[in-house]
C-alpha cells in the first residue's frame, strides 16, 4: 500500500488548531454540551466532520479528548472536526447516572449533533482564527462502535423505542454523508449474546431507511460475541441491510479498535497497528472529501493506493 499517494491526493498537511471546550447550553440536557474543535491553521470553505465517540473502558477516550489518531489527520487535511462529549462518557457518569435516558442515552447522543449544527455559527465564532472559514453546507459525520450506532440514526436508520414501542426517526438532513466504524448490526434472533439484554437498544435499529451515503468500516477479526454469534459479519449489517449508495471497507486482521483509533498508544487496543490507523484515516477522509465534492477523484485514488496491489489494507465493495 502507498499511504504517501493517498495523503498527497488530500493535499499537503497543515498545522492543526485544537480548541476545547466550547460549551453549549442545551435546555433540558442535565449538563452543558462540551465540544472540541480541531481545524487546519489555513484554508477557507472548510467542510465539517462531526465525530461520535464510542463507549470504551477508558475514562477519557470516550469524550471530546479521544480519537486523535483520526481527528488530527482529518483536521490537518482540510476538515473542521467537532467532537462532543456525549452523556454516555465515563467522565460524566457521576453526574448523569440517574438522568432520564441512562445508561445508553441513545436519543441524547443523536440530538447532540443537531444541537451542534444549530449552533455551528456560535462554535465558529468561539474558536480563535476560525470565524468565516467553515462551509456550513458541507457537513459529514463519523462514529465508532456506539458512535457508529448514533451515526446510523442521523443518516436515516429508524429505531423502535424500547419504552414505547414507537418507531423513532432522528435523521439530520444537514448531514450529507457518514462513516460508520465498527458499528453494531442487526437485532432479532441473532442478538443472543450475554450483553444483549443489558443493551436492548442495540437490536432496535432498522437500517432499511438509512438512505444517506455512508462508508461502513468493519474489521474481519472484530468478533462481537458479547452481542451475537454472527461473527465479524455483524458489523457489516449497516451496509448489508441498508439501501445504497453504500460502501463497505473490510479491514484485514482488524479487531474492534481497528488498529488503535481511539487514542495514541491506548493500552486497551487489542490490535495495535499504526499503519492500519493511518490508512483508515486517509480512506475515511478521501471518502468524505469525494462525497462532499462530487466529481473529485480522491476516493478512487485512495482505494487504488491502499486496497489494490500486493499489500492491501482491506477490500472495498459498493452498491
Long-range contacts (C-beta under 8 A, 24 or more apart in sequence): 1-275, 1-279, 1-305, 1-306, 1-307, 1-309, 1-311, 1-312, 1-313, 2-305, 2-306, 2-309, 3-275, 3-278, 3-279, 3-282, 3-305, 3-306, 5-301, 5-304, 5-305, 6-279, 6-282, 6-283, 6-286, 6-301, 6-302, 6-305, 6-306, 7-77, 7-282, 9-286, 9-297, 9-298, 9-301, 9-302, 9-305, 10-77, 10-78, 10-282, 10-285, 10-286, 10-289, 10-298, 11-77, 11-78, 13-73, 13-76, 13-77, 14-40, 14-41, 14-42, 14-43, 14-76, 14-77, 14-78, 15-40, 15-41, 15-76, 16-40, 16-41, 16-72, 16-75, 16-76, 17-41, 17-75, 17-127, 17-128, 17-129, 17-130, 18-75, 19-126, 19-127, 19-128, 19-130, 20-64, 20-65, 21-64, 21-85, 22-122, 22-123, 22-126, 22-127, 24-115, 24-116, 24-119, 24-122, 24-123, 26-115, 29-87, 29-108, 30-87, 30-95, 30-96, 30-99, 31-87, 31-92, 31-95, 31-96, 33-84, 33-85, 33-112, 33-115, 33-116, 34-64, 34-84, 34-85, 35-64, 35-82, 35-83, 35-84, 35-85, 35-116, 35-123, 36-64, 36-65, 36-81, 36-82, 36-83, 37-80, 37-81, 37-82, 37-83, 37-123, 37-127, 37-130, 38-71, 38-72, 38-74, 38-75, 38-80, 38-81, 38-83, 39-75, 39-79, 39-80, 39-81, 39-127, 39-130, 39-133, 40-75, 40-76, 40-77, 40-78, 40-79, 41-129, 43-78, 43-133, 44-132, 44-133, 45-133, 45-135, 45-138, 46-78, 46-79, 46-80, 46-133, 46-134, 46-135, 47-78, 47-79, 47-80, 47-135, 47-138, 47-139, 47-140, 47-288, 47-289, 47-292, 48-79, 48-80, 48-81, 48-82, 48-120, 48-134, 48-135, 48-136, 48-138, 48-139, 48-140, 49-74, 49-79, 49-80, 49-81, 49-82, 49-140, 49-141, 49-142, 49-288, 50-82, 50-84, 50-113, 50-116, 50-117, 50-139, 50-140, 50-141, 50-142, 50-175, 51-81, 51-82, 51-83, 51-141, 51-142, 51-143, 51-147, 52-84, 52-86, 52-109, 52-112, 52-113, 52-141, 52-142, 52-143, 52-144, 52-146, 52-147, 52-148, 52-150, 52-151, 53-83, 53-85, 53-86, 53-89, 53-143, 53-144, 53-146, 53-147, 53-262, 54-143, 54-144, 54-145, 54-146, 54-147, 54-148, 54-182, 54-262, 55-88, 55-145, 55-146, 56-145, 56-262, 56-268, 57-268, 58-90, 58-262, 58-263, 58-266, 58-268, 59-90, 59-91, 60-90, 60-91, 61-262, 61-263, 61-266, 62-86, 62-88, 62-89, 62-90, 62-91, 62-262, 63-89, 63-90, 63-91, 66-262, 66-263, 67-144, 67-261, 67-262, 67-263, 68-263, 68-264, 69-260, 69-261, 69-263, 69-264, 69-277, 69-278, 69-281, 70-142, 70-261, 70-277, 70-280, 70-281, 70-284, 73-278, 73-281, 73-282, 73-285, 74-281, 74-284, 74-285, 77-285, 78-289, 79-285, 79-288, 80-130, 80-133, 80-134, 82-116, 82-123, 84-112, 84-113, 84-116, 86-112, 86-150, 88-146, 104-146, 104-199, 104-201, 106-149, 106-150, 106-153, 106-159, 106-201, 107-168, 107-170, 109-146, 109-147, 109-150, 110-150, 110-153, 110-154, 110-170, 110-172, 111-170, 113-141, 113-150, 113-154, 113-172, 113-175, 114-170, 114-172, 117-172, 117-174, 117-175, 138-176, 138-292, 138-293, 139-174, 139-175, 139-176, 140-175, 140-176, 140-177, 140-178, 140-179, 140-288, 140-291, 140-292, 141-175, 141-178, 141-179, 142-178, 142-179, 142-180, 142-181, 142-284, 142-288, 143-178, 143-179, 143-180, 143-181, 143-183, 144-181, 144-182, 144-258, 144-261, 144-262, 145-181, 145-182, 145-183, 145-184, 145-256, 146-184, 147-181, 147-183, 148-180, 148-181, 148-182, 148-183, 148-184, 148-238, 149-183, 149-184, 149-202, 149-205, 151-178, 151-179, 151-180, 151-183, 151-214, 152-178, 152-180, 152-183, 152-205, 152-207, 152-210, 152-238, 153-205, 154-178, 155-210, 155-211, 155-212, 155-214, 156-209, 156-210, 156-211, 156-212, 157-205, 157-206, 157-207, 157-209, 157-210, 157-238, 157-242, 158-205, 158-206, 158-208, 158-209, 159-201, 159-204, 159-205, 159-206, 160-204, 160-206, 161-204, 162-200, 162-201, 162-204, 167-206, 169-209, 171-209, 171-212, 175-212, 176-212, 176-213, 176-291, 176-292, 177-212, 177-213, 177-214, 177-215, 177-287, 177-288, 177-291, 177-292, 178-212, 178-213, 178-214, 178-215, 179-214, 179-215, 179-217, 179-284, 179-287, 179-288, 180-214, 180-215, 180-216, 180-217, 180-238, 181-217, 181-258, 181-261, 181-280, 181-284, 182-217, 182-218, 182-219, 182-222, 182-235, 182-256, 182-258, 183-216, 183-235, 183-238, 184-224, 184-227, 184-234, 184-235, 184-237, 185-224, 185-228, 185-230, 185-233, 185-234, 185-235, 185-236, 185-237, 185-238, 185-241, 186-234, 186-237, 186-241, 190-228, 190-229, 190-230, 190-234, 191-227, 191-228, 192-228, 192-229, 193-224, 193-225, 193-226, 193-227, 193-228, 193-229, 194-226, 195-226, 195-227, 196-227, 196-228, 199-227, 202-227, 207-237, 207-238, 207-241, 207-242, 208-241, 208-242, 208-243, 210-238, 210-242, 210-243, 211-242, 211-243, 213-245, 213-246, 213-291, 214-238, 214-239, 214-242, 214-246, 214-247, 215-246, 215-247, 215-248, 215-249, 215-283, 215-284, 215-287, 215-288, 216-246, 216-247, 216-248, 216-249, 217-248, 217-249, 217-251, 217-258, 217-280, 217-284, 218-248, 218-249, 218-250, 218-251, 219-250, 219-251, 219-253, 219-254, 219-255, 219-256, 219-258, 219-271, 220-250, 220-251, 220-252, 220-253, 220-254, 220-314, 221-253, 221-254, 221-255, 221-271, 222-254, 222-255, 222-256, 222-258, 223-255, 224-256, 239-319, 244-318, 244-319, 245-318, 245-319, 246-318, 246-319, 247-287, 247-316, 247-317, 247-318, 248-316, 248-317, 248-318, 249-280, 249-283, 249-307, 249-314, 249-315, 249-316, 250-314, 250-315, 250-316, 251-276, 251-280, 251-313, 251-314, 252-312, 252-313, 252-314, 252-315, 254-314, 275-313, 276-313, 279-306, 279-313, 280-313, 282-306, 283-307, 283-313
